[in-house]
Amino acid sequence: MGAEGPIGMVLGSGLGAFAESLENRFETPYRDIAGWPPSTAEGHAGKLVTGRASGREVVVLSGRAHLYEGYTAQEVVVGMRELAKRGAQSVILTNAAGGINLAYQPGDLVLISDHINLTGANPLTGPNDDELGPRFPDMCEAYSVAYREIARQTGEEMSLHLREGVYCGMRGPSYETPAEIRFLRAIGADLVGMSTVPEVIAANHMGMKVLGLSCVTNMAAGILPGKLVHSDVLQIASRMQDTLVKLLHALVTRLG
Ligand code: HPA
């Protein structure tokens, strides 16, 4: 599939274990990279990690910047720009998400098929850098169909049933209201989260191929009794990590 450089990766909330599993690991804390906005969210390690996974070069963002931390959309995608600078033409983005689709359950892994941007922000706002990509990038296949098919097959071989769905990106940091979740379901969203969308826009602008993988850490607001708590999100994410690490290792050898 022609991707020569390393595979880029972004590890979401509570999902940093893959970075620790690399051989020849080299870590650079974000604070040591000029111009990098520091990551502050609980559960985010905040470092760039390079190394080899199952024989393939990878460059990993372990922890990300979010709009809800007060960063601009342009700051949020500094990491994605760094992955591209280091030669990544393919990127796997992971996140923790709330399940809107009633067929989902906490613990499910979902391949993102498309997204809805309700963050109110776009990282390409402002003058376009023509060196990076076009003014008006196409988003018809923001999440590679071919990569999704490879991931689905890989999952099957591992006896993992990977679901597929549309991710809706919100600004946060408050969780959604039950009425908002009913609205998101009505407009076609299966998953909701506070990340990924700005990065995927920047990746597509730069011509990178994207695989998006959501870990359903909770059912979205109003679906089940009880409140949404970040510590529960991190707990479910950490329980899913072993499976996710195995899947990511299998995927890096097969994508591109
Ligand atoms: N809503 C928004 N973001 C999230 C959720 C949610 O329910 N779960 C994990 N990240």
Residues whose N, C-alpha, C, O or C-beta is under 5 A from the ligand:
A	BS01	HPA	A96 A97 G98 Y175 V192 G193 M194 T217 A220 V233
